[in-house]
Amino acid sequence: QVQLVESGGGLVQAGGSLRLSCAASGRTFSTSAMGWSRQAPGKEREFVAAISWSGVSTRYADSVKGRFTISRDNAKNTVYLQMNSLKPEDTAVYYCAARTAMAVVTSLLSEYDYWGQGTQVTVSS
């Protein structure tokens, strides 16, 4: 079992930056692919970024490529999402997710097994 707790959300002006953190509990974190997704009001949840258990492989949605960076620190059981050059359309609740141990990195949200409660990111114009 893996429990995930996101933090770092908030209100920021367009062009600004935020770093989200996701703290995971559970002994399988270091072998779990992790991902971030987001859901804006009235829209479906969408994939944002993912990282393999080793950190070697990453995936990004086209809408955030070049602006967002996913990383992880297995010693701290934490995955991060550095968000730069934020736009109003990035406003959403951001969710952290984990796959079961040894599963490969994926952009398919249906393949994730554990989810956090989410953290709100609001970008003002």
C-alpha positions as semicolon CSV with decimal commas, in nm:
position;residue;x (nm);y (nm);z (nm)
1;Q;0,000;0,000;0,000
2;V;0,122;0,349;-0,086
3;Q;-0,014;0,673;0,059
4;L;0,054;1,000;-0,119
5;V;0,036;1,355;0,014
6;E;0,081;1,654;-0,218
7;S;0,195;1,999;-0,113
8;G;0,327;2,319;-0,266
9;G;0,021;2,445;-0,446
10;G;-0,095;2,803;-0,426
11;L;-0,168;3,123;-0,611
12;V;0,090;3,260;-0,853
13;Q;0,094;3,519;-1,129
14;A;0,132;3,418;-1,490
15;G;0,497;3,366;-1,573
16;G;0,576;3,259;-1,219
17;S;0,692;2,928;-1,077
18;L;0,583;2,671;-0,823
19;R;0,728;2,343;-0,706
20;L;0,489;2,070;-0,605
21;S;0,597;1,788;-0,377
22;C;0,446;1,448;-0,323
23;A;0,551;1,260;-0,012
24;A;0,493;0,887;-0,029
25;S;0,471;0,630;0,245
26;G;0,526;0,265;0,177
27;R;0,832;0,054;0,122
28;T;0,777;0,018;-0,252
29;F;0,821;0,386;-0,341
30;S;1,174;0,345;-0,470
31;T;1,054;0,087;-0,724
32;S;0,733;0,265;-0,827
33;A;0,681;0,476;-1,134
34;M;0,519;0,805;-1,034
35;G;0,308;1,057;-1,215
36;W;0,133;1,390;-1,192
37;S;-0,204;1,472;-1,338
38;R;-0,437;1,770;-1,312
39;Q;-0,804;1,849;-1,330
40;A;-0,946;2,190;-1,408
41;P;-1,306;2,283;-1,322
42;G;-1,548;2,126;-1,568
43;K;-1,275;1,927;-1,741
44;E;-1,152;1,570;-1,728
45;R;-0,839;1,479;-1,542
46;E;-0,538;1,491;-1,773
47;F;-0,187;1,354;-1,765
48;V;0,091;1,602;-1,689
49;A;0,417;1,415;-1,627
50;A;0,558;1,081;-1,516
51;I;0,890;0,938;-1,406
52;S;1,026;0,587;-1,386
53;W;1,128;0,433;-1,054
54;S;1,494;0,500;-1,133
55;G;1,434;0,853;-1,255
56;V;1,595;0,777;-1,589
57;S;1,277;0,787;-1,798
58;T;1,027;1,071;-1,800
59;R;0,709;1,156;-1,991
60;Y;0,541;1,493;-2,038
61;A;0,218;1,619;-2,183
62;D;0,277;1,838;-2,486
63;S;0,115;2,129;-2,306
64;V;0,384;2,138;-2,036
65;K;0,697;2,028;-2,222
66;G;0,981;2,273;-2,173
67;R;0,807;2,436;-1,876
68;F;0,757;2,157;-1,621
69;T;1,015;1,915;-1,484
70;I;0,942;1,600;-1,287
71;S;1,205;1,456;-1,055
72;R;1,229;1,227;-0,757
73;D;1,439;1,165;-0,449
74;N;1,404;0,802;-0,349
75;A;1,596;0,860;-0,026
76;K;1,322;1,105;0,079
77;N;1,031;0,910;-0,074
78;T;0,934;1,225;-0,259
79;V;0,853;1,318;-0,617
80;Y;0,855;1,678;-0,737
81;L;0,699;1,880;-1,014
82;Q;0,883;2,203;-1,092
83;M;0,649;2,432;-1,284
84;N;0,793;2,735;-1,460
85;S;0,644;2,994;-1,695
86;L;0,301;2,920;-1,556
87;K;-0,005;3,016;-1,757
88;P;-0,365;3,074;-1,648
89;E;-0,460;2,753;-1,829
90;D;-0,238;2,561;-1,586
91;T;-0,491;2,636;-1,313
92;A;-0,616;2,304;-1,176
93;V;-0,602;2,063;-0,889
94;Y;-0,280;1,865;-0,927
95;Y;-0,270;1,501;-0,823
96;C;0,020;1,272;-0,754
97;A;-0,010;0,905;-0,847
98;A;0,189;0,586;-0,813
99;R;0,202;0,256;-0,996
100;T;0,263;-0,076;-0,835
101;A;0,623;-0,181;-0,779
102;M;0,835;-0,237;-1,091
103;A;0,564;-0,121;-1,333
104;V;0,695;0,088;-1,622
105;V;0,642;0,460;-1,657
106;T;0,326;0,551;-1,846
107;S;0,110;0,848;-1,941
108;L;-0,208;0,641;-1,907
109;L;-0,385;0,756;-1,591
110;S;-0,586;0,434;-1,576
111;E;-0,261;0,245;-1,511
112;Y;-0,194;0,420;-1,181
113;D;-0,297;0,241;-0,865
114;Y;-0,261;0,499;-0,589
115;W;-0,365;0,864;-0,580
116;G;-0,317;1,159;-0,351
117;Q;-0,585;1,406;-0,247
118;G;-0,459;1,684;-0,471
119;T;-0,326;2,036;-0,430
120;Q;-0,475;2,347;-0,588
121;V;-0,268;2,556;-0,828
122;T;-0,415;2,888;-0,939
123;V;-0,241;3,105;-1,196
124;S;-0,370;3,460;-1,228
125;S;-0,339;3,661;-1,548
